[in-house]
Amino acid sequence: MQKLFAAFTFAFIAVTPVWAATQTVTLSVPDMSCPACPITVKKALSKVEGVGKINVSLEKREAVVAFDDKKTSVSKLTEATEMAGYPSSLKQ
């Protein structure tokens, strides 16, 4: 009976998908000042593995980013914008 239970438990775990948690954060990007800036920021963020939807607003000087938290993190997102010349921080 224990072997049957163990086999069932293993089979259940093996076929149960592991769902990644999608997070959405808003990054403050204060140095954006021209129409090309959001394009550059979006391009930098899109190169980060695990990033999904990106919405960059010049008017608000922010980027809203949806990402897979199993593949990336907020620090990797801010690092990407900084490497592109636009330091960012998590907007509270």
N, C-alpha and C positions, 0 to 999 in steps of 0.2 A: 504494500500500500504506500509506503514511504517513497519507493522508487517511482511509482506512478505519479504521486504528487510532485516529486522533484522534476520528473520529465515534463509534466504539464506546466509547472512554473517556468522552467527553462524555455519551453516552446512559446509561452505567452510573452515572456520578456524578449525573446528573439524576434517576434513579429510585431511587437508594439513599436511604432515609430517614435523616434525622439524628435520632438518638435522644438525648433529653435525659437527663442523668444525674440520677437521684433520689438525694438525700442525706437522711440522717436524723441529726438532732442532738438533744442533750439540753440544754435551757436551765435554769439554776438561777434560780428566781424566789423569793428569800427573803422578800419582803414579803407573800406570800399568807398570810392569817390567818383567813379566814372562808369559809363554804361558797359565797359569791357570787364570791369571788376567781377561782377556776378558770374560771368561766363568762365573766368579763370578759376574762381572759387568752386563752382560746380564741377568743372573738369577735374580739379584736384581731388575733390571728394569722391567723384565717380570712380577714381582709380583705386580706392580703398576697398579691399575684399570684404564682401558682406554688406556693402551699402546698397540700399534699394532706391527709394524715392528721395529726391533732393529738390528743395524749393528755395532759391536764393532771392532775397529782396534787397535791392539797392536802397530803396526808400527807408526801410526799417533797419538796414545794415545788419542783416541776420540771415542765417541759413537754417532751414528746418530739414533734418536728415533722419530718415528711417533706416535702421540697420539691424543686422543679425548679430545679437550680442555674443553668439558663440564664435563668430569669425572676427569681430573687431570690437573696438572700445572707443569711448569718447576721447581718450588721450590720443589714439591713432587718428581720429578725425581732426582734432586740433593741430596735430603734428603735420597733417597733410596740407591744411590751409596755411600754416606757418611756412612750410617749405615752398609754397607758391607765392609767398610774399605778403600774406594776409593773416597775421596772428588772430586767433579767435579764442573764445572762452565759452564755457557752458553758461547759458543765460538762465538766471534763476526766476 
